[in-house]
Amino acid sequence: MAEVNVLIPSLLRPTAGGQEGLRLGVDPGGSTVAELLDAIGAQYPLFNRRVRDETGALRRFVNIYLDGDDVRRLDGLKTRVAAGQEVMVIQSVAGG
């Protein structure tokens, strides 16, 4: 099975076993961003709760990039990810 690399930001690493990145298998025809998040969430449920809301939508302070392109400007969570592509999760930081 082919793989994609999912980069995890430092703020979310504790929710993903402390890992900087995860290698996930994708179907030969590719997988969607939602399917990749489902796979991560199956192993790391807290990660999933930090990234998506109770409806499954991306939280507004989380951005996901596919090879540098914001998936919200593509097809959102339905964006297809092919083997060899890189997915980067970014969590906004706010405070005062």
PyMOL CGO cylinders between C-alpha atoms (Angstrom):
from pymol import cmd
from pymol.cgo import CYLINDER

trace = [
    CYLINDER, 0.00, 0.00, 0.00, 1.27, 3.50, -0.85, 0.3, 1, 1, 1, 1, 1, 1,
    CYLINDER, 1.27, 3.50, -0.85, 1.77, 6.11, 1.86, 0.3, 1, 1, 1, 1, 1, 1,
    CYLINDER, 1.77, 6.11, 1.86, 1.46, 9.81, 2.61, 0.3, 1, 1, 1, 1, 1, 1,
    CYLINDER, 1.46, 9.81, 2.61, 3.26, 11.76, 5.29, 0.3, 1, 1, 1, 1, 1, 1,
    CYLINDER, 3.26, 11.76, 5.29, 1.13, 13.78, 7.73, 0.3, 1, 1, 1, 1, 1, 1,
    CYLINDER, 1.13, 13.78, 7.73, 3.13, 16.45, 9.59, 0.3, 1, 1, 1, 1, 1, 1,
    CYLINDER, 3.13, 16.45, 9.59, 1.92, 17.17, 13.13, 0.3, 1, 1, 1, 1, 1, 1,
    CYLINDER, 1.92, 17.17, 13.13, 2.52, 20.62, 14.70, 0.3, 1, 1, 1, 1, 1, 1,
    CYLINDER, 2.52, 20.62, 14.70, 4.25, 20.79, 18.09, 0.3, 1, 1, 1, 1, 1, 1,
    CYLINDER, 4.25, 20.79, 18.09, 1.03, 21.85, 19.85, 0.3, 1, 1, 1, 1, 1, 1,
    CYLINDER, 1.03, 21.85, 19.85, -0.76, 18.69, 18.68, 0.3, 1, 1, 1, 1, 1, 1,
    CYLINDER, -0.76, 18.69, 18.68, 2.12, 16.23, 19.09, 0.3, 1, 1, 1, 1, 1, 1,
    CYLINDER, 2.12, 16.23, 19.09, 1.10, 15.23, 22.64, 0.3, 1, 1, 1, 1, 1, 1,
    CYLINDER, 1.10, 15.23, 22.64, -2.25, 14.11, 21.20, 0.3, 1, 1, 1, 1, 1, 1,
    CYLINDER, -2.25, 14.11, 21.20, -0.50, 11.98, 18.55, 0.3, 1, 1, 1, 1, 1, 1,
    CYLINDER, -0.50, 11.98, 18.55, 1.89, 10.00, 20.70, 0.3, 1, 1, 1, 1, 1, 1,
    CYLINDER, 1.89, 10.00, 20.70, 4.51, 12.77, 20.60, 0.3, 1, 1, 1, 1, 1, 1,
    CYLINDER, 4.51, 12.77, 20.60, 5.22, 12.15, 16.92, 0.3, 1, 1, 1, 1, 1, 1,
    CYLINDER, 5.22, 12.15, 16.92, 6.31, 14.86, 14.48, 0.3, 1, 1, 1, 1, 1, 1,
    CYLINDER, 6.31, 14.86, 14.48, 4.72, 13.02, 11.61, 0.3, 1, 1, 1, 1, 1, 1,
    CYLINDER, 4.72, 13.02, 11.61, 2.68, 9.97, 10.75, 0.3, 1, 1, 1, 1, 1, 1,
    CYLINDER, 2.68, 9.97, 10.75, 2.99, 7.75, 7.68, 0.3, 1, 1, 1, 1, 1, 1,
    CYLINDER, 2.99, 7.75, 7.68, -0.43, 6.61, 6.57, 0.3, 1, 1, 1, 1, 1, 1,
    CYLINDER, -0.43, 6.61, 6.57, -1.42, 4.19, 3.87, 0.3, 1, 1, 1, 1, 1, 1,
    CYLINDER, -1.42, 4.19, 3.87, -3.65, 5.39, 1.06, 0.3, 1, 1, 1, 1, 1, 1,
    CYLINDER, -3.65, 5.39, 1.06, -5.74, 3.46, -1.42, 0.3, 1, 1, 1, 1, 1, 1,
    CYLINDER, -5.74, 3.46, -1.42, -4.31, 3.12, -4.94, 0.3, 1, 1, 1, 1, 1, 1,
    CYLINDER, -4.31, 3.12, -4.94, -6.85, 5.70, -6.13, 0.3, 1, 1, 1, 1, 1, 1,
    CYLINDER, -6.85, 5.70, -6.13, -6.00, 8.00, -3.22, 0.3, 1, 1, 1, 1, 1, 1,
    CYLINDER, -6.00, 8.00, -3.22, -7.80, 8.75, 0.00, 0.3, 1, 1, 1, 1, 1, 1,
    CYLINDER, -7.80, 8.75, 0.00, -9.60, 11.85, 1.20, 0.3, 1, 1, 1, 1, 1, 1,
    CYLINDER, -9.60, 11.85, 1.20, -8.32, 14.17, 3.90, 0.3, 1, 1, 1, 1, 1, 1,
    CYLINDER, -8.32, 14.17, 3.90, -11.31, 13.05, 6.01, 0.3, 1, 1, 1, 1, 1, 1,
    CYLINDER, -11.31, 13.05, 6.01, -10.27, 9.39, 5.63, 0.3, 1, 1, 1, 1, 1, 1,
    CYLINDER, -10.27, 9.39, 5.63, -6.74, 10.23, 6.74, 0.3, 1, 1, 1, 1, 1, 1,
    CYLINDER, -6.74, 10.23, 6.74, -8.08, 12.11, 9.78, 0.3, 1, 1, 1, 1, 1, 1,
    CYLINDER, -8.08, 12.11, 9.78, -10.36, 9.14, 10.54, 0.3, 1, 1, 1, 1, 1, 1,
    CYLINDER, -10.36, 9.14, 10.54, -7.33, 6.83, 10.49, 0.3, 1, 1, 1, 1, 1, 1,
    CYLINDER, -7.33, 6.83, 10.49, -5.38, 9.11, 12.83, 0.3, 1, 1, 1, 1, 1, 1,
    CYLINDER, -5.38, 9.11, 12.83, -8.43, 9.54, 15.08, 0.3, 1, 1, 1, 1, 1, 1,
    CYLINDER, -8.43, 9.54, 15.08, -8.89, 5.77, 15.38, 0.3, 1, 1, 1, 1, 1, 1,
    CYLINDER, -8.89, 5.77, 15.38, -5.46, 5.54, 16.99, 0.3, 1, 1, 1, 1, 1, 1,
    CYLINDER, -5.46, 5.54, 16.99, -5.38, 8.99, 18.65, 0.3, 1, 1, 1, 1, 1, 1,
    CYLINDER, -5.38, 8.99, 18.65, -8.94, 10.08, 19.54, 0.3, 1, 1, 1, 1, 1, 1,
    CYLINDER, -8.94, 10.08, 19.54, -7.81, 13.25, 21.34, 0.3, 1, 1, 1, 1, 1, 1,
    CYLINDER, -7.81, 13.25, 21.34, -6.03, 14.41, 18.17, 0.3, 1, 1, 1, 1, 1, 1,
    CYLINDER, -6.03, 14.41, 18.17, -9.28, 14.01, 16.25, 0.3, 1, 1, 1, 1, 1, 1,
    CYLINDER, -9.28, 14.01, 16.25, -11.23, 16.02, 18.84, 0.3, 1, 1, 1, 1, 1, 1,
    CYLINDER, -11.23, 16.02, 18.84, -8.70, 18.85, 18.65, 0.3, 1, 1, 1, 1, 1, 1,
    CYLINDER, -8.70, 18.85, 18.65, -8.80, 18.98, 14.84, 0.3, 1, 1, 1, 1, 1, 1,
    CYLINDER, -8.80, 18.98, 14.84, -12.51, 18.39, 14.09, 0.3, 1, 1, 1, 1, 1, 1,
    CYLINDER, -12.51, 18.39, 14.09, -15.72, 19.39, 15.78, 0.3, 1, 1, 1, 1, 1, 1,
    CYLINDER, -15.72, 19.39, 15.78, -18.57, 17.07, 16.77, 0.3, 1, 1, 1, 1, 1, 1,
    CYLINDER, -18.57, 17.07, 16.77, -20.00, 17.23, 13.22, 0.3, 1, 1, 1, 1, 1, 1,
    CYLINDER, -20.00, 17.23, 13.22, -16.69, 16.12, 11.71, 0.3, 1, 1, 1, 1, 1, 1,
    CYLINDER, -16.69, 16.12, 11.71, -15.90, 19.54, 10.21, 0.3, 1, 1, 1, 1, 1, 1,
    CYLINDER, -15.90, 19.54, 10.21, -12.46, 21.11, 10.61, 0.3, 1, 1, 1, 1, 1, 1,
    CYLINDER, -12.46, 21.11, 10.61, -12.29, 23.44, 13.56, 0.3, 1, 1, 1, 1, 1, 1,
    CYLINDER, -12.29, 23.44, 13.56, -11.93, 27.04, 12.40, 0.3, 1, 1, 1, 1, 1, 1,
    CYLINDER, -11.93, 27.04, 12.40, -8.52, 27.46, 14.07, 0.3, 1, 1, 1, 1, 1, 1,
    CYLINDER, -8.52, 27.46, 14.07, -7.08, 24.39, 12.30, 0.3, 1, 1, 1, 1, 1, 1,
    CYLINDER, -7.08, 24.39, 12.30, -5.74, 24.52, 8.76, 0.3, 1, 1, 1, 1, 1, 1,
    CYLINDER, -5.74, 24.52, 8.76, -4.67, 21.55, 6.69, 0.3, 1, 1, 1, 1, 1, 1,
    CYLINDER, -4.67, 21.55, 6.69, -2.38, 21.92, 3.69, 0.3, 1, 1, 1, 1, 1, 1,
    CYLINDER, -2.38, 21.92, 3.69, -1.84, 19.41, 0.92, 0.3, 1, 1, 1, 1, 1, 1,
    CYLINDER, -1.84, 19.41, 0.92, 1.53, 20.01, -0.73, 0.3, 1, 1, 1, 1, 1, 1,
    CYLINDER, 1.53, 20.01, -0.73, 1.27, 23.66, 0.39, 0.3, 1, 1, 1, 1, 1, 1,
    CYLINDER, 1.27, 23.66, 0.39, -2.34, 24.26, -0.71, 0.3, 1, 1, 1, 1, 1, 1,
    CYLINDER, -2.34, 24.26, -0.71, -5.02, 24.95, 1.91, 0.3, 1, 1, 1, 1, 1, 1,
    CYLINDER, -5.02, 24.95, 1.91, -7.59, 22.16, 1.58, 0.3, 1, 1, 1, 1, 1, 1,
    CYLINDER, -7.59, 22.16, 1.58, -10.37, 24.69, 2.28, 0.3, 1, 1, 1, 1, 1, 1,
    CYLINDER, -10.37, 24.69, 2.28, -9.50, 26.24, -1.09, 0.3, 1, 1, 1, 1, 1, 1,
    CYLINDER, -9.50, 26.24, -1.09, -9.53, 22.82, -2.73, 0.3, 1, 1, 1, 1, 1, 1,
    CYLINDER, -9.53, 22.82, -2.73, -12.33, 20.38, -1.87, 0.3, 1, 1, 1, 1, 1, 1,
    CYLINDER, -12.33, 20.38, -1.87, -12.19, 20.64, 1.92, 0.3, 1, 1, 1, 1, 1, 1,
    CYLINDER, -12.19, 20.64, 1.92, -12.14, 17.33, 3.75, 0.3, 1, 1, 1, 1, 1, 1,
    CYLINDER, -12.14, 17.33, 3.75, -13.15, 15.63, 0.48, 0.3, 1, 1, 1, 1, 1, 1,
    CYLINDER, -13.15, 15.63, 0.48, -9.82, 16.64, -1.09, 0.3, 1, 1, 1, 1, 1, 1,
    CYLINDER, -9.82, 16.64, -1.09, -8.12, 13.56, -2.56, 0.3, 1, 1, 1, 1, 1, 1,
    CYLINDER, -8.12, 13.56, -2.56, -4.63, 12.71, -1.33, 0.3, 1, 1, 1, 1, 1, 1,
    CYLINDER, -4.63, 12.71, -1.33, -2.38, 10.54, -3.48, 0.3, 1, 1, 1, 1, 1, 1,
    CYLINDER, -2.38, 10.54, -3.48, 0.64, 8.50, -2.47, 0.3, 1, 1, 1, 1, 1, 1,
    CYLINDER, 0.64, 8.50, -2.47, 3.75, 10.59, -1.94, 0.3, 1, 1, 1, 1, 1, 1,
    CYLINDER, 3.75, 10.59, -1.94, 1.90, 13.79, -1.13, 0.3, 1, 1, 1, 1, 1, 1,
    CYLINDER, 1.90, 13.79, -1.13, 2.46, 15.65, 2.12, 0.3, 1, 1, 1, 1, 1, 1,
    CYLINDER, 2.46, 15.65, 2.12, -0.31, 16.75, 4.46, 0.3, 1, 1, 1, 1, 1, 1,
    CYLINDER, -0.31, 16.75, 4.46, 0.50, 19.41, 7.03, 0.3, 1, 1, 1, 1, 1, 1,
    CYLINDER, 0.50, 19.41, 7.03, -1.80, 20.18, 9.97, 0.3, 1, 1, 1, 1, 1, 1,
    CYLINDER, -1.80, 20.18, 9.97, -1.48, 23.70, 11.40, 0.3, 1, 1, 1, 1, 1, 1,
    CYLINDER, -1.48, 23.70, 11.40, -3.18, 24.81, 14.60, 0.3, 1, 1, 1, 1, 1, 1,
    CYLINDER, -3.18, 24.81, 14.60, -3.52, 28.56, 15.14, 0.3, 1, 1, 1, 1, 1, 1,
    CYLINDER, -3.52, 28.56, 15.14, -2.17, 29.92, 18.38, 0.3, 1, 1, 1, 1, 1, 1,
    CYLINDER, -2.17, 29.92, 18.38, -3.90, 32.82, 20.09, 0.3, 1, 1, 1, 1, 1, 1,
    CYLINDER, -3.90, 32.82, 20.09, -3.54, 34.42, 23.41, 0.3, 1, 1, 1, 1, 1, 1,
    CYLINDER, -3.54, 34.42, 23.41, -2.85, 37.59, 25.22, 0.3, 1, 1, 1, 1, 1, 1,
]
cmd.load_cgo(trace, "trace")
